[in-house]
Amino acid sequence: VQLDNPTVALPAGGWQRGGSSASIDQVLTNNSVSPSHALALVDNDSGNYGEWYMFLPTTGFIGDNDAVDVQWFQMYNVTNGSMRLSFAFLDGGGNTLWSQDFNTSASTNSPGWTGNIATSPFQQQSQRFAVPPGTAQLRVNFASGGASTVTGVMLIDDLSMRLSLPLLTGVTPQTGGYNVTWNSMASRTYSVFFSSTLGSGASWSVIATN
């Protein structure tokens, strides 16, 4: 409803307004990575702070000791402190099993900042998290600082999450074969398979495991 009104817009997907001044929590249309809108903190009040937050159930999506890749795009111009995007895995009782804050640099701006939101570029961010045993939900907080003194603006957009994949990062020839490298997790073991043909009828054999 009224998604183009920055101070009353309520995006789908579970985001809610919080903080001591909810008017700081806005939805902007003058720059975005997604088709039309970006989530924003527009804080001109050194005595208050704003916060967007959501809780995402993880049952059926991720399990104990899984790994997830998280991506988002951000831009910011802040003074008197830092703004942050935070993630936390919670158990069924709402207790925090793991959390991490990603703070902007203090009293500065994101790379490429031109002086206004409309012409400034977004900065891509990527992180990988291990899921603690007992996780029941993921909490995401987007806040204008842990203290209310910070002022300025920060935008995030296209926040997405998926189960981590062992993405190949290199295949280089060496004597007798190839050296294969990929993104891995310490909680996982991997096997390499070989086939002389590709396609639905290919026959795969293990050539290296564990």
TORKOL-4160 file (C-alpha; in steps of 0.2 Angstrom, whole numbers, padded with zeros to 4 digits, m for minus):
210
<pt num="1" X="0000" Y="0000" Z="0000"/>
<pt num="2" X="0007" Y="0017" Z="m0005"/>
<pt num="3" X="0024" Y="0009" Z="m0009"/>
<pt num="4" X="0029" Y="0025" Z="m0017"/>
<pt num="5" X="0027" Y="0035" Z="m0001"/>
<pt num="6" X="0044" Y="0034" Z="0007"/>
<pt num="7" X="0038" Y="0035" Z="0025"/>
<pt num="8" X="0022" Y="0024" Z="0025"/>
<pt num="9" X="0028" Y="0011" Z="0012"/>
<pt num="10" X="0028" Y="m0007" Z="0019"/>
<pt num="11" X="0038" Y="m0019" Z="0007"/>
<pt num="12" X="0032" Y="m0037" Z="0005"/>
<pt num="13" X="0043" Y="m0050" Z="0013"/>
<pt num="14" X="0042" Y="m0047" Z="0031"/>
<pt num="15" X="0051" Y="m0030" Z="0034"/>
<pt num="16" X="0044" Y="m0020" Z="0049"/>
<pt num="17" X="0048" Y="m0003" Z="0055"/>
<pt num="18" X="0057" Y="0000" Z="0072"/>
<pt num="19" X="0068" Y="0011" Z="0081"/>
<pt num="20" X="0065" Y="0027" Z="0091"/>
<pt num="21" X="0059" Y="0036" Z="0076"/>
<pt num="22" X="0051" Y="0026" Z="0062"/>
<pt num="23" X="0050" Y="0041" Z="0050"/>
<pt num="24" X="0069" Y="0037" Z="0047"/>
<pt num="25" X="0064" Y="0020" Z="0040"/>
<pt num="26" X="0060" Y="0024" Z="0022"/>
<pt num="27" X="0058" Y="0016" Z="0004"/>
<pt num="28" X="0066" Y="0026" Z="m0010"/>
<pt num="29" X="0063" Y="0026" Z="m0028"/>
<pt num="30" X="0077" Y="0038" Z="m0035"/>
<pt num="31" X="0090" Y="0024" Z="m0036"/>
<pt num="32" X="0089" Y="0005" Z="m0034"/>
<pt num="33" X="0097" Y="m0011" Z="m0040"/>
<pt num="34" X="0080" Y="m0020" Z="m0041"/>
<pt num="35" X="0067" Y="m0013" Z="m0053"/>
<pt num="36" X="0060" Y="0001" Z="m0043"/>
<pt num="37" X="0063" Y="0003" Z="m0024"/>
<pt num="38" X="0077" Y="0002" Z="m0011"/>
<pt num="39" X="0076" Y="0001" Z="0008"/>
<pt num="40" X="0083" Y="0016" Z="0016"/>
<pt num="41" X="0088" Y="0024" Z="0032"/>
<pt num="42" X="0087" Y="0043" Z="0031"/>
<pt num="43" X="0092" Y="0050" Z="0048"/>
<pt num="44" X="0094" Y="0068" Z="0051"/>
<pt num="45" X="0090" Y="0067" Z="0069"/>
<pt num="46" X="0105" Y="0064" Z="0081"/>
<pt num="47" X="0094" Y="0061" Z="0095"/>
<pt num="48" X="0085" Y="0046" Z="0088"/>
<pt num="49" X="0088" Y="0031" Z="0077"/>
<pt num="50" X="0078" Y="0021" Z="0064"/>
<pt num="51" X="0078" Y="0002" Z="0061"/>
<pt num="52" X="0071" Y="m0010" Z="0048"/>
<pt num="53" X="0070" Y="m0028" Z="0054"/>
<pt num="54" X="0062" Y="m0045" Z="0049"/>
<pt num="55" X="0062" Y="m0063" Z="0055"/>
<pt num="56" X="0063" Y="m0077" Z="0042"/>
<pt num="57" X="0058" Y="m0095" Z="0047"/>
<pt num="58" X="0072" Y="m0107" Z="0042"/>
<pt num="59" X="0063" Y="m0124" Z="0044"/>
<pt num="60" X="0063" Y="m0133" Z="0028"/>
<pt num="61" X="0075" Y="m0121" Z="0020"/>
<pt num="62" X="0092" Y="m0123" Z="0029"/>
<pt num="63" X="0097" Y="m0136" Z="0042"/>
<pt num="64" X="0110" Y="m0138" Z="0056"/>
<pt num="65" X="0128" Y="m0135" Z="0050"/>
<pt num="66" X="0122" Y="m0130" Z="0032"/>
<pt num="67" X="0131" Y="m0115" Z="0024"/>
<pt num="68" X="0122" Y="m0100" Z="0016"/>
<pt num="69" X="0128" Y="m0087" Z="0004"/>
<pt num="70" X="0121" Y="m0070" Z="0007"/>
<pt num="71" X="0122" Y="m0055" Z="m0005"/>
<pt num="72" X="0116" Y="m0037" Z="m0004"/>
<pt num="73" X="0119" Y="m0020" Z="m0012"/>
<pt num="74" X="0123" Y="m0005" Z="m0002"/>
<pt num="75" X="0127" Y="0014" Z="m0003"/>
<pt num="76" X="0129" Y="0026" Z="0012"/>
<pt num="77" X="0135" Y="0043" Z="0017"/>
<pt num="78" X="0136" Y="0045" Z="0036"/>
<pt num="79" X="0143" Y="0056" Z="0050"/>
<pt num="80" X="0145" Y="0055" Z="0068"/>
<pt num="81" X="0146" Y="0036" Z="0068"/>
<pt num="82" X="0141" Y="0020" Z="0058"/>
<pt num="83" X="0125" Y="0012" Z="0051"/>
<pt num="84" X="0124" Y="m0007" Z="0050"/>
<pt num="85" X="0116" Y="m0022" Z="0043"/>
<pt num="86" X="0115" Y="m0037" Z="0055"/>
<pt num="87" X="0111" Y="m0055" Z="0054"/>
<pt num="88" X="0107" Y="m0067" Z="0068"/>
<pt num="89" X="0102" Y="m0086" Z="0069"/>
<pt num="90" X="0089" Y="m0089" Z="0083"/>
<pt num="91" X="0083" Y="m0105" Z="0091"/>
<pt num="92" X="0065" Y="m0109" Z="0093"/>
<pt num="93" X="0064" Y="m0099" Z="0109"/>
<pt num="94" X="0071" Y="m0083" Z="0101"/>
<pt num="95" X="0088" Y="m0085" Z="0109"/>
<pt num="96" X="0103" Y="m0079" Z="0098"/>
<pt num="97" X="0114" Y="m0094" Z="0093"/>
<pt num="98" X="0126" Y="m0083" Z="0082"/>
<pt num="99" X="0126" Y="m0065" Z="0076"/>
<pt num="100" X="0136" Y="m0053" Z="0066"/>
<pt num="101" X="0136" Y="m0034" Z="0062"/>
<pt num="102" X="0141" Y="m0027" Z="0046"/>
<pt num="103" X="0145" Y="m0009" Z="0049"/>
<pt num="104" X="0148" Y="0005" Z="0037"/>
<pt num="105" X="0165" Y="0014" Z="0039"/>
<pt num="106" X="0163" Y="0028" Z="0052"/>
<pt num="107" X="0158" Y="0045" Z="0047"/>
<pt num="108" X="0162" Y="0043" Z="0028"/>
<pt num="109" X="0153" Y="0037" Z="0012"/>
<pt num="110" X="0153" Y="0022" Z="0001"/>
<pt num="111" X="0164" Y="0020" Z="m0014"/>
<pt num="112" X="0159" Y="0031" Z="m0029"/>
<pt num="113" X="0148" Y="0042" Z="m0018"/>
<pt num="114" X="0144" Y="0058" Z="m0029"/>
<pt num="115" X="0135" Y="0068" Z="m0016"/>
<pt num="116" X="0117" Y="0062" Z="m0020"/>
<pt num="117" X="0108" Y="0046" Z="m0020"/>
<pt num="118" X="0101" Y="0047" Z="m0037"/>
<pt num="119" X="0118" Y="0046" Z="m0046"/>
<pt num="120" X="0129" Y="0036" Z="m0033"/>
<pt num="121" X="0133" Y="0018" Z="m0037"/>
<pt num="122" X="0128" Y="0003" Z="m0026"/>
<pt num="123" X="0142" Y="m0008" Z="m0018"/>
<pt num="124" X="0140" Y="m0026" Z="m0019"/>
<pt num="125" X="0142" Y="m0036" Z="m0003"/>
<pt num="126" X="0144" Y="m0055" Z="m0001"/>
<pt num="127" X="0145" Y="m0066" Z="0014"/>
<pt num="128" X="0145" Y="m0084" Z="0019"/>
<pt num="129" X="0137" Y="m0090" Z="0036"/>
<pt num="130" X="0138" Y="m0107" Z="0044"/>
<pt num="131" X="0121" Y="m0112" Z="0052"/>
<pt num="132" X="0122" Y="m0117" Z="0070"/>
<pt num="133" X="0113" Y="m0132" Z="0076"/>
<pt num="134" X="0096" Y="m0128" Z="0083"/>
<pt num="135" X="0092" Y="m0114" Z="0071"/>
<pt num="136" X="0074" Y="m0110" Z="0069"/>
<pt num="137" X="0074" Y="m0092" Z="0061"/>
<pt num="138" X="0085" Y="m0079" Z="0054"/>
<pt num="139" X="0084" Y="m0061" Z="0060"/>
<pt num="140" X="0090" Y="m0047" Z="0049"/>
<pt num="141" X="0091" Y="m0029" Z="0056"/>
<pt num="142" X="0095" Y="m0013" Z="0046"/>
<pt num="143" X="0099" Y="0001" Z="0058"/>
<pt num="144" X="0106" Y="0018" Z="0059"/>
<pt num="145" X="0119" Y="0014" Z="0071"/>
<pt num="146" X="0120" Y="0006" Z="0088"/>
<pt num="147" X="0119" Y="0024" Z="0095"/>
<pt num="148" X="0107" Y="0037" Z="0090"/>
<pt num="149" X="0120" Y="0050" Z="0086"/>
<pt num="150" X="0124" Y="0044" Z="0068"/>
<pt num="151" X="0116" Y="0054" Z="0054"/>
<pt num="152" X="0116" Y="0053" Z="0036"/>
<pt num="153" X="0108" Y="0040" Z="0024"/>
<pt num="154" X="0111" Y="0022" Z="0019"/>
<pt num="155" X="0102" Y="0011" Z="0006"/>
<pt num="156" X="0101" Y="m0008" Z="0004"/>
<pt num="157" X="0094" Y="m0017" Z="m0010"/>
<pt num="158" X="0092" Y="m0035" Z="m0018"/>
<pt num="159" X="0096" Y="m0044" Z="m0001"/>
<pt num="160" X="0096" Y="m0062" Z="m0006"/>
<pt num="161" X="0101" Y="m0079" Z="0002"/>
<pt num="162" X="0104" Y="m0097" Z="m0004"/>
<pt num="163" X="0111" Y="m0113" Z="0001"/>
<pt num="164" X="0130" Y="m0112" Z="m0002"/>
<pt num="165" X="0136" Y="m0121" Z="m0018"/>
<pt num="166" X="0154" Y="m0128" Z="m0020"/>
<pt num="167" X="0157" Y="m0116" Z="m0035"/>
<pt num="168" X="0172" Y="m0119" Z="m0045"/>
<pt num="169" X="0185" Y="m0105" Z="m0044"/>
<pt num="170" X="0198" Y="m0113" Z="m0056"/>
<pt num="171" X="0203" Y="m0127" Z="m0067"/>
<pt num="172" X="0221" Y="m0126" Z="m0072"/>
<pt num="173" X="0231" Y="m0139" Z="m0082"/>
<pt num="174" X="0246" Y="m0148" Z="m0074"/>
<pt num="175" X="0256" Y="m0163" Z="m0077"/>
<pt num="176" X="0245" Y="m0178" Z="m0079"/>
<pt num="177" X="0229" Y="m0169" Z="m0077"/>
<pt num="178" X="0221" Y="m0153" Z="m0070"/>
<pt num="179" X="0221" Y="m0144" Z="m0053"/>
<pt num="180" X="0203" Y="m0140" Z="m0048"/>
<pt num="181" X="0199" Y="m0128" Z="m0034"/>
<pt num="182" X="0182" Y="m0123" Z="m0027"/>
<pt num="183" X="0174" Y="m0113" Z="m0013"/>
<pt num="184" X="0172" Y="m0125" Z="0002"/>
<pt num="185" X="0166" Y="m0126" Z="0020"/>
<pt num="186" X="0176" Y="m0134" Z="0034"/>
<pt num="187" X="0160" Y="m0143" Z="0039"/>
<pt num="188" X="0159" Y="m0152" Z="0023"/>
<pt num="189" X="0168" Y="m0166" Z="0013"/>
<pt num="190" X="0169" Y="m0167" Z="m0006"/>
<pt num="191" X="0171" Y="m0179" Z="m0020"/>
<pt num="192" X="0177" Y="m0176" Z="m0038"/>
<pt num="193" X="0168" Y="m0186" Z="m0052"/>
<pt num="194" X="0174" Y="m0189" Z="m0070"/>
<pt num="195" X="0165" Y="m0193" Z="m0086"/>
<pt num="196" X="0171" Y="m0195" Z="m0103"/>
<pt num="197" X="0154" Y="m0188" Z="m0110"/>
<pt num="198" X="0142" Y="m0175" Z="m0105"/>
<pt num="199" X="0123" Y="m0175" Z="m0105"/>
<pt num="200" X="0109" Y="m0185" Z="m0097"/>
<pt num="201" X="0116" Y="m0202" Z="m0101"/>
<pt num="202" X="0134" Y="m0198" Z="m0094"/>
<pt num="203" X="0142" Y="m0211" Z="m0083"/>
<pt num="204" X="0151" Y="m0203" Z="m0069"/>
<pt num="205" X="0165" Y="m0211" Z="m0059"/>
<pt num="206" X="0174" Y="m0205" Z="m0042"/>
<pt num="207" X="0192" Y="m0200" Z="m0045"/>
<pt num="208" X="0195" Y="m0192" Z="m0028"/>
<pt num="209" X="0185" Y="m0191" Z="m0012"/>
<pt num="210" X="0185" Y="m0184" Z="0006"/>
